[in-house]
Each structure stands twice: as C-alpha cells, then as structure tokens.
Amino acid sequence: MIGRSWSRPRRVAGGVGIAAGILLLTGALAVAGGPASHVSVLYLLPIAAAASLLGTRAALAALAVSAFCYGTLFVVDPPAYHGHDDHDGLAAHIVGMWAATALVALVIALLVGRTTAALRRRQEQVRALEDRSAREARLVSLSTLAAGAAHELGSPLATIAVAARELERGALEGSPRDELAADARLVREQLERCRAILAKLGTSAADPLGEAPEHIAAAEIVRDALVDLDPDLRERVDVEDAPDAQILAPRSPVVRALGNLLRNALDASPPDAHVSLAVEATRDRLRLRVRDRGAGMEPGVLARAGEPFFTTKPPGAGQGLGLFLARLVAEQLGGGLRVESAPGRGTTAVLEFRAAEGAE
C-alpha cells in the first residue's frame, strides 16, 4: 500500500508500531548478542518498512531512532575481542561498524522512499487517465445519441415547419388576426432554430470539438457567449473587464461551454438576481469564473455535479448535460472545470483553458 493513501490515524499507528519494533529489537540485542550480533542487520527492516509505507520522512525518522539505539548498545555493552590489546583500534572499529550500518540504512531509506514516491505518482497518473477515458467513452455515447436525434427529429420538425407556414398563411389570408400570425411566425422561427442546432449536432458527432482551433481573445469568448443569451438574461450578467489574453481552441465549443455555465447560473439564481462573470489570466492559463446567487449545493449533490443526466432542476427544465459537456470540452483542450459550492453561499464554476502560448 502506498503510504500517502493512509489516513492520519493509520499513519500515526504505523509509525508507533515501527518505533516499537526498533525498541524491541534493541532490547533483544542488549539481552543476548550485543551490537556485534549478526541479528543487528534486522535494523534495516523497520527502516525499509517506514520508507515503503509512510514515506521518506518517516524512513529518516526510523533511521535516526535505529542509529541512536544501535549506538547505545556500543556504549552499554561494547563488543569484546579476546587477546585484543589495541583499545584505540577497537574503538575505531566499533565506530566504523556503527557508521557503516547507518550509511547502508540511509541508502535503503532514500532508495525505497524515492521508488515508492515514483510508484505513487504513476498510480495517480493511471487513475487520472482511467477517469478521462471513462468520460470520453460517455462522450462517444452522447455523440451517437445526438446523431440519432438529428436523424429521427429532422422529418417531424420539417413537417411542423410546413404546418406552421400554412397556419400563418391561412391567418393572413382570412380575417386579420395579427396576434395569431405573430405566434405562428414565432413557432416557425423557433423551429428553424431547432433544426439548425440539430444539424450542427449531427455534423459534429464524429468530432466533439467540431472545428479547427484558432486564436481567440478572452473578450471575444465572453462577447459571443453573451450574444447567444436572450436579451433579458444578458442584462443579468455582470461582466468584469476581460484581460488581454488568448487561447488556441475551436471557437464554437468554447463559447457553448461558457454559455452553458451562464445559463445554469441564471437558472439557479432568483429571477431578479444577477450573476457575475470574471476572467482571470496567467502566463499559461485562462480561467472563466461564473458565480450565481442561488441556494448552493449540499456536499452529496456537489460530488455528482457534472455527471451526465444528473440535474437538480425540475423535470423538463434541464437534461443535466451542461456541466458535463463543458468539462469534456475543457479537458480535451488541456484545461478543466472546477465547481465550488456550499449551502446558502451559491455556486461558482471555474472553466479553465491553456493560454495560447501553452497550447502551442
């Protein structure tokens, strides 16, 4: 088991157990064998265990305790050699034994500690790749669903559009019913918009990003996302001045991702409340921060935010795909999505992309 995956109580218990083992070994050597016993090599075992289970710092601490206990044995019960008259040479030999043992233990602690740390990093990378692969697999399913929806809904939408035109023509040719004609025109306009959206989904099913990357300024992303909102919703978005920063990405997916966050924030906020949109730029990152004035999320809900088809909206008000698609777009472009929320404090969604220099 990798040491850092342990909880703090288990790490403390493990450290206490290793220290107890060192003390027991020292007591056993003091009773039988002394420091010259071949069993003293067992001091290396708790040091190696600390390095593999608890990390390099714990291994160095175990090394210090072992060196102190082993050195104490040389003082309390110095090894005696029959016929040895050179006391200075004997003292130097004793010090050499202690130093050699401590040096070997130090090498083992550092080697095992670094190997364990490298293995831990590799496991974290594997887990991240597995999570990303799973999300991309879900994206393939969603793309297939979008292509099927475009194929299945195209014909009935075209039929509805024809019926709406006939309704408008009949209303105009008969008695003047301006209100009825305006409603019919509105139906036809919205149907044309739905057909355009479905056509776009159908053409981008094979490639979720859908278009070639280009240099886009932060101000352009904000402007295009606001243009896609209805005028009454647009007035409720408070935008901070966007810094002079660019990203290298397909324009439409990025704009749609930000638009999804803005719509979610507006839906979560009271009807008369405003939401804030802040743009932050560093040398290699561009962050779009959207904050609502809603009720916030409980920890259990926050943990599931971004899952496909999970939504807290009333039935029919949303499909739970906005955060999911925004995260997928950001991750495919080398960024990510972070959601911060607490009950009574609203929700903040941070959409992050690589800056143009880093993307290149």
C-alpha positions in Angstrom: 0.0 0.0 0.0 1.2 3.5 -0.8 1.9 5.5 2.3 0.1 8.7 1.5 -3.1 6.8 0.8 -3.3 6.1 4.5 -5.4 8.2 6.8 -3.6 10.2 9.5 -4.6 7.9 12.4 -3.3 4.9 10.5 -0.1 6.7 9.7 0.4 7.5 13.4 -0.3 3.9 14.3 2.1 2.7 11.7 4.8 5.0 13.0 4.3 3.9 16.6 4.4 0.2 15.5 7.7 0.7 13.7 9.2 2.6 16.7 8.1 -0.2 19.0 9.7 -2.8 16.7 13.0 -0.9 16.8 12.9 -0.7 20.6 12.1 -4.4 21.0 15.0 -5.3 18.7 17.3 -3.2 20.7 16.2 -4.8 24.0 16.7 -8.3 22.5 20.2 -7.4 21.3 21.0 -5.9 24.8 20.0 -9.2 26.5 21.6 -11.6 24.0 24.3 -11.0 21.5 25.1 -7.3 21.9 25.9 -4.9 19.0 28.3 -7.4 17.4 25.4 -9.9 16.8 24.6 -10.8 13.2 20.9 -10.2 14.1 21.6 -6.4 14.2 21.1 -6.3 10.5 17.4 -6.5 11.3 17.5 -2.8 12.0 17.2 -2.4 8.2 13.7 -3.9 8.2 11.8 -1.2 10.1 13.6 1.5 8.1 12.6 -0.1 4.8 9.0 -0.6 6.0 8.8 3.0 7.0 10.1 4.1 3.6 7.6 2.0 1.7 4.5 2.6 3.9 4.9 6.1 5.3 7.3 7.9 3.0 10.9 9.2 3.1 10.4 11.5 6.1 9.2 8.6 8.3 12.1 6.4 7.0 14.6 9.1 8.0 13.0 9.3 11.4 13.2 5.5 11.8 16.8 5.7 10.7 17.6 8.3 13.4 15.9 6.1 16.1 17.7 3.0 14.9 21.1 4.7 14.8 20.6 6.0 18.3 19.5 2.7 19.7 22.3 0.8 17.9 24.9 3.3 19.1 23.6 3.0 22.6 24.4 -0.8 22.5 28.0 0.0 21.7 28.2 2.2 24.9 26.2 -0.1 27.2 27.6 -3.4 26.0 30.7 -2.8 23.9 31.9 -5.9 21.9 35.0 -7.6 23.5 37.6 -9.4 21.5 39.9 -11.9 23.3 43.6 -11.0 23.0 42.9 -7.6 21.6 45.2 -5.1 23.3 44.8 -2.2 20.8 42.0 -0.3 22.5 42.2 2.7 20.1 41.9 0.4 17.2 38.9 -1.4 18.8 37.2 1.9 19.4 37.7 2.9 15.7 36.3 -0.5 14.6 33.2 0.0 16.8 32.6 3.4 15.3 33.1 2.1 11.8 30.6 -0.7 12.4 28.0 1.9 13.6 28.7 4.3 10.7 28.6 1.6 8.1 25.3 0.3 9.3 23.8 3.8 9.4 25.1 4.5 5.9 23.6 1.4 4.5 20.3 2.2 6.2 20.3 5.7 4.8 20.8 4.4 1.3 17.9 2.0 1.7 15.7 4.7 3.1 16.3 7.1 0.3 16.1 4.4 -2.4 12.9 2.8 -1.2 11.4 6.2 -0.5 12.0 7.6 -4.0 10.9 4.3 -5.6 7.7 4.5 -3.6 7.1 8.1 -4.5 7.6 7.4 -8.2 5.2 4.5 -7.9 2.6 6.7 -6.2 2.8 9.3 -8.9 2.5 6.6 -11.6 -0.6 5.2 -9.9 -2.2 8.7 -9.7 -1.5 9.2 -13.4 -3.1 5.9 -14.3 -6.2 6.7 -12.2 -6.4 10.1 -14.0 -6.1 8.5 -17.4 -8.7 5.9 -16.5 -11.2 8.6 -15.4 -10.6 10.6 -18.5 -11.0 7.5 -20.7 -14.3 6.8 -19.0 -15.6 10.3 -19.6 -14.5 10.2 -23.2 -16.4 6.9 -23.6 -19.5 8.6 -22.3 -18.9 11.4 -24.8 -18.9 8.9 -27.6 -22.3 7.6 -26.4 -23.7 11.1 -26.3 -22.4 11.9 -29.8 -24.1 8.8 -31.1 -27.3 9.9 -29.3 -27.0 13.3 -30.8 -26.6 11.9 -34.3 -29.6 9.7 -33.9 -31.7 12.6 -32.5 -30.7 14.7 -35.6 -31.8 11.9 -37.9 -35.1 11.0 -36.1 -36.3 14.5 -35.4 -35.4 16.1 -38.7 -38.5 14.8 -40.6 -41.1 15.7 -37.9 -39.6 19.1 -37.4 -39.8 19.8 -41.2 -43.5 18.7 -41.1 -44.2 21.0 -38.2 -42.5 23.9 -40.0 -44.7 23.3 -43.1 -47.8 23.3 -40.9 -46.7 26.5 -39.2 -46.3 28.2 -42.5 -49.8 27.1 -43.6 -51.2 28.3 -40.3 -49.6 31.7 -40.8 -50.8 31.9 -44.5 -54.3 31.0 -43.5 -54.4 33.5 -40.7 -53.2 36.3 -43.1 -55.5 35.4 -46.0 -58.5 35.1 -43.8 -59.7 37.6 -41.2 -56.8 39.7 -39.9 -55.6 38.1 -36.8 -52.3 39.8 -36.0 -51.7 38.0 -32.8 -52.3 34.6 -34.3 -50.0 35.4 -37.2 -47.2 36.6 -34.8 -47.5 33.4 -32.8 -47.2 31.3 -35.9 -44.2 33.2 -37.1 -42.6 32.7 -33.7 -43.2 29.0 -33.9 -41.6 28.8 -37.3 -38.6 30.9 -36.2 -38.0 28.6 -33.2 -38.4 25.5 -35.3 -35.8 26.8 -37.7 -33.5 27.4 -34.8 -34.0 23.9 -33.5 -33.3 22.5 -37.0 -30.0 24.5 -37.1 -29.0 23.2 -33.7 -29.7 19.6 -34.6 -27.8 19.9 -37.9 -24.8 21.2 -36.0 -25.0 18.3 -33.6 -25.2 15.8 -36.5 -22.2 17.2 -38.3 -20.1 17.3 -35.1 -21.0 13.8 -33.9 -17.7 12.3 -35.1 -15.6 15.2 -33.7 -16.9 16.7 -30.5 -14.9 19.9 -31.0 -16.3 20.2 -34.5 -13.9 22.8 -36.0 -10.3 23.8 -36.4 -8.6 25.7 -33.5 -7.9 29.4 -33.8 -6.6 32.2 -31.6 -9.5 33.6 -29.6 -9.3 36.5 -27.2 -10.9 36.3 -23.8 -13.1 39.3 -24.6 -14.4 37.5 -27.8 -15.4 34.4 -25.8 -17.3 36.5 -23.4 -19.0 38.6 -26.1 -20.1 35.6 -28.2 -21.4 33.7 -25.1 -23.5 36.8 -24.1 -24.8 37.2 -27.7 -26.3 33.7 -27.5 -28.3 34.6 -24.4 -31.8 36.2 -24.6 -31.7 40.0 -24.1 -33.4 39.8 -20.7 -30.9 37.2 -19.5 -28.0 39.1 -20.9 -28.8 42.1 -18.7 -28.5 40.0 -15.6 -24.8 39.1 -16.2 -22.3 41.4 -14.6 -19.0 41.1 -16.6 -15.6 42.2 -15.3 -13.2 43.6 -17.8 -11.5 40.7 -19.7 -7.7 40.8 -19.6 -5.7 40.8 -22.9 -5.3 37.0 -23.1 -5.9 34.4 -25.8 -6.4 30.7 -26.1 -5.9 28.4 -29.1 -9.1 26.4 -29.4 -12.2 25.9 -31.6 -14.4 28.9 -31.1 -17.9 27.3 -31.0 -17.3 24.6 -28.4 -15.6 27.1 -26.0 -18.4 29.6 -26.4 -21.1 26.9 -25.9 -19.3 25.7 -22.7 -19.3 29.2 -21.2 -22.9 29.7 -22.3 -23.9 26.5 -20.5 -22.3 27.8 -17.3 -24.0 31.2 -17.6 -27.5 29.6 -18.2 -27.0 27.3 -15.2 -26.1 30.2 -13.1 -29.1 32.2 -14.2 -31.4 29.3 -13.7 -30.1 28.7 -10.2 -30.4 32.4 -9.2 -33.6 34.2 -8.2 -35.4 35.8 -11.2 -34.2 39.3 -10.3 -30.7 38.4 -9.2 -27.5 39.0 -11.2 -24.7 36.5 -11.8 -21.0 37.5 -12.2 -18.6 36.6 -14.9 -14.9 37.2 -14.1 -11.9 36.4 -16.4 -8.5 35.6 -14.9 -5.4 35.2 -16.9 -1.9 34.0 -16.0 1.1 33.2 -18.3 -0.2 29.8 -19.2 -3.8 29.7 -18.0 -7.1 31.4 -18.8 -9.9 31.0 -16.3 -13.6 32.0 -16.7 -15.3 32.2 -13.3 -19.1 32.2 -13.2 -20.8 32.8 -9.8 -24.5 32.6 -9.2 -26.7 33.8 -6.3 -28.5 30.6 -5.8 -29.0 28.4 -2.7 -25.8 26.4 -3.2 -25.3 22.6 -3.2 -25.1 20.1 -0.5 -21.9 18.0 -0.4 -23.6 15.0 -1.9 -25.1 17.0 -4.8 -21.8 18.8 -5.4 -20.0 15.4 -5.7 -22.3 14.5 -8.5 -22.3 17.8 -10.3 -21.1 17.3 -13.8 -22.3 13.7 -14.2 -24.3 13.2 -17.4 -28.1 13.4 -17.0 -27.8 14.4 -13.3 -29.7 17.7 -12.6 -31.3 19.4 -9.7 -33.7 21.3 -12.0 -37.4 20.4 -12.1 -38.5 17.7 -14.7 -38.4 19.1 -18.2 -36.3 22.1 -17.2 -32.9 20.5 -18.0 -31.2 17.3 -19.0 -28.1 17.6 -16.8 -25.6 17.8 -19.7 -24.4 21.5 -19.5 -21.6 20.9 -16.9 -20.7 17.5 -18.3 -20.2 18.9 -21.9 -18.4 22.0 -20.6 -15.9 19.8 -18.6 -15.3 17.5 -21.6 -14.6 20.4 -23.9 -12.2 22.0 -21.4 -10.4 18.7 -20.7 -9.9 18.0 -24.4 -8.3 21.4 -24.8 -5.9 20.8 -21.9 -7.9 22.5 -19.2 -10.7 21.6 -16.8 -13.8 22.6 -14.9 -14.0 23.1 -11.1 -17.2 23.6 -9.2 -17.3 25.2 -5.7 -20.4 25.4 -3.7 -21.9 25.4 -0.2 -25.4 25.6 1.1 -26.5 29.3 1.4 -23.4 30.6 -0.4 -24.2 30.0 -4.1 -22.1 28.1 -6.6 -19.0 29.1 -8.5 -18.0 27.3 -11.7 -14.4 27.9 -13.0 -13.8 27.0 -16.6 -10.0 26.7 -17.3 -8.1 26.6 -20.6 -4.5 26.6 -21.6 -3.3 30.0 -22.8 -2.4 30.4 -26.4 1.4 30.1 -25.7 1.0 27.0 -23.6 -1.4 25.4 -26.1 1.0 25.8 -29.0 
